[in-house]
Amino acid sequence: MKRVIGIGNALTDMLVNMPNDEVLTNYQLAKGSMTLVDGALQTEISKAVAGYPYSLSLGGSAGNAIRAMARLGVDVGFIGKVGEDTTGEFYEQALRNIGVEPFILRSEHRSGKCVSLVSPDGERTLVTHLGAAADLHPEDIDSLILESYDCLYVEGYLVQDHSLIHTVVEQAKMRGLKVAIDLASFNVVEENRDFLRSLVERYVDIVFANEDEARAFTHKSDPREALDEISSMTELTVVKIGTKGALIKRGDEVVHVGIMAAAKRVDTTGAGDFYAAGFLAALCEGLSLRQCGTIGAIAAGKVIEVVGTTFDEEAWREIFRLREEVRTEQYLF
């Protein structure tokens, strides 16, 4: 496995630092969840947080992971859909600038946006208007694109469109690709549990889930029991258990990998995406499960130190330095 192509919602992120959780309460948003809304409601929520500090960046779960993998030296591509607008132009060009091969389609709808409401404790709650991203359909996917890659990385948010996600993973498996999926959000898993379980059993090789998502998927409250159940369906399973690290299982091999203590916990946006990126980049190198988990933890630990998912070069140099120590087994969790 050397080349990875992602498919997901091509979104621009608006990250808002909130002084309290009043907006979440007022709009009945479950903290830590992802909620799909129409453009009008997203605009209303945006007005409610007007005046708070914010930043803009490329977003989307799979997009975050693919961009991070590109920086980690993996040959990557990305499939998504944007509008015929300046935001769409920006999105595609930004992918090219960081070495991602873009397979970006265009829609008559405006480009999608995700408002990420960041609580004082760093937890993020996502309010997403998919816009053009939701206009990606099964017939848009040119299956010949997949033949140049070894692994398809799918964001769990796509499960809102059962036909799309089923078609693309089926095509990937027919062409011999590994399929990896991040379960994305506990409420999305709950709403699509039966479909997701069938998808994982039939097509998926690698599953990433946090503790809440694993519980929603298996109905088991113990993370180890959830890990065992998911791993009975697939080749490799990662269940992230917050500050306790992650449980990783492949066949009969089970490892528990700790976390990288962040200097400061500013914003958890993209933490799961960067964990998957670090893990898969290490897997592409043929490293051990513990090394994969450690590099994933390093990437995740760095992204929660900043607002959004964009680091400065100094942070990347630190990631590269630590990765070299992991490769030589001088630095393992």
SULQUI-V807401 format. One record per helix or strand of 3 or more residues. SS is the DSSP state (alpha for helix, beta for strand). FROM is the first residue (numbers start at 1). TO is the last residue. Records with the same first field share a line. If there is no record, write none. Layout:
SS->FROM-TO  FROM-TO
This chain:
beta->3-7  11-17  34-36  54-59  75-83  100-107  112-118  124-129  151-155  178-182  206-210  236-240  246-250  253-257
alpha->22-26  39-48  61-71  86-97  131-135  138-140  143-148  156-160  162-174  186-191  193-203  211-218  223-231  242-244  271-284  289-303  313-327
